[in-house]
């Protein structure tokens, strides 16, 4: 995967904008104590989750899974999830998405600020 060409793709701005808003890189382990690398995106709007799924596949050529969760007195929550150590590392290291609780640490990836106007517009 060529990261320089990936960073030039306009859909990456939209993907990262969605991910920063409603996605996350969790720090989890499986039942045997080994670290797993979940990439997740949550929203009550199924169309946004399907858009995220489509962008993920178009950018990384890997399919994730979509499922839903019913919640009492709330809208159904849709979730995209994919386990991938390689993509997790790219999102964390190259695209500067923090793992774990990110609300206080999330920021605009530095390469977005110096990218094309189209990528910036898609991100925001």
VMD Tcl script that draws the C-alpha trace (Angstrom):
set ca {
  {0.00 0.00 0.00}
  {1.48 3.33 -1.09}
  {0.68 5.81 1.70}
  {1.76 8.86 -0.30}
  {-0.77 8.13 -3.05}
  {-3.40 7.21 -0.44}
  {-2.94 10.62 1.20}
  {-3.75 12.29 -2.14}
  {-7.14 10.60 -2.54}
  {-10.08 12.95 -1.88}
  {-12.16 10.19 -0.28}
  {-9.51 9.82 2.44}
  {-10.51 13.25 3.75}
  {-14.14 12.14 4.08}
  {-13.15 8.80 5.61}
  {-10.94 10.45 8.25}
  {-13.51 13.15 8.97}
  {-16.13 10.50 9.68}
  {-13.66 8.42 11.67}
  {-12.50 11.31 13.87}
  {-16.14 12.12 14.63}
  {-17.68 8.71 15.27}
  {-14.93 6.11 15.02}
  {-12.32 4.67 17.28}
  {-9.27 2.50 17.72}
  {-9.91 0.47 20.85}
  {-7.21 -1.05 23.01}
  {-8.50 -4.60 23.55}
  {-7.32 -8.16 24.12}
  {-8.92 -11.46 23.18}
  {-9.80 -14.18 25.69}
  {-6.27 -15.60 25.53}
  {-4.60 -12.29 26.43}
  {-3.40 -11.42 22.93}
  {-3.93 -7.89 21.70}
  {-6.53 -7.43 18.99}
  {-6.78 -4.35 16.79}
  {-10.42 -3.29 16.32}
  {-11.25 -0.42 14.00}
  {-14.81 0.71 14.75}
  {-17.30 3.30 13.52}
  {-20.67 3.88 15.22}
  {-23.73 5.86 14.19}
  {-27.52 5.67 14.40}
  {-27.72 6.49 10.68}
  {-27.21 3.28 8.70}
  {-26.41 5.31 5.56}
  {-23.35 6.87 7.25}
  {-22.15 3.47 8.45}
  {-22.56 2.03 4.95}
  {-20.71 5.04 3.50}
  {-17.88 4.46 5.98}
  {-17.83 0.75 5.04}
  {-17.63 1.64 1.35}
  {-14.84 4.19 1.90}
  {-12.90 1.68 4.02}
  {-13.09 -0.90 1.24}
  {-12.21 1.61 -1.50}
  {-9.18 2.89 0.41}
  {-7.81 -0.34 1.90}
  {-9.40 -3.05 -0.29}
  {-10.63 -4.91 2.79}
  {-14.23 -5.47 3.85}
  {-15.43 -4.96 7.40}
  {-18.62 -6.07 9.12}
  {-21.75 -4.08 9.89}
  {-24.08 -5.00 12.71}
  {-26.68 -3.25 14.82}
  {-27.58 -3.07 18.46}
  {-31.03 -2.29 19.84}
  {-31.01 0.05 22.82}
  {-33.90 0.69 25.15}
  {-35.55 4.08 24.54}
  {-32.88 5.02 21.97}
  {-32.34 4.67 18.26}
  {-30.73 1.51 16.94}
  {-26.94 1.84 16.93}
  {-25.13 0.66 13.80}
  {-21.52 -0.41 13.97}
  {-18.80 -1.04 11.41}
  {-15.94 -3.15 12.72}
  {-12.78 -4.64 11.26}
  {-9.78 -6.20 12.97}
  {-6.51 -5.38 11.20}
  {-3.17 -4.75 12.84}
  {-1.75 -3.18 9.67}
  {-4.60 -0.72 9.05}
  {-4.81 0.05 12.78}
  {-1.11 1.03 12.67}
  {-1.65 3.21 9.59}
  {-4.59 5.01 11.19}
  {-2.68 5.52 14.43}
  {0.81 6.35 13.17}
  {0.40 7.79 9.68}
  {-3.00 9.46 10.08}
  {-2.42 10.48 13.73}
  {-5.63 8.96 15.15}
  {-5.06 8.18 18.83}
  {-6.17 4.83 20.23}
  {-8.24 4.38 23.35}
  {-10.28 7.28 24.73}
  {-9.62 9.90 22.07}
  {-12.12 12.66 22.83}
  {-9.57 14.89 24.57}
  {-6.66 13.98 22.28}
  {-8.15 13.97 18.79}
  {-6.91 16.56 16.34}
  {-6.82 17.25 12.64}
  {-4.12 15.06 11.06}
  {-1.21 17.32 10.07}
  {-1.14 16.18 6.44}
  {-4.80 17.23 6.03}
  {-3.84 20.84 6.75}
  {-1.33 20.83 3.89}
  {-3.45 18.81 1.45}
  {-5.67 19.91 -1.43}
  {-8.76 22.02 -0.85}
  {-10.93 19.05 -1.88}
  {-9.41 16.79 0.78}
  {-9.78 19.51 3.41}
  {-13.40 20.11 2.42}
  {-14.13 16.39 2.60}
  {-12.53 16.11 6.02}
  {-14.53 18.99 7.50}
}
mol new
graphics top color blue
foreach p $ca { graphics top sphere $p radius 0.5 }
foreach p [lrange $ca 0 end-1] q [lrange $ca 1 end] { graphics top cylinder $p $q radius 0.2 }
display resetview
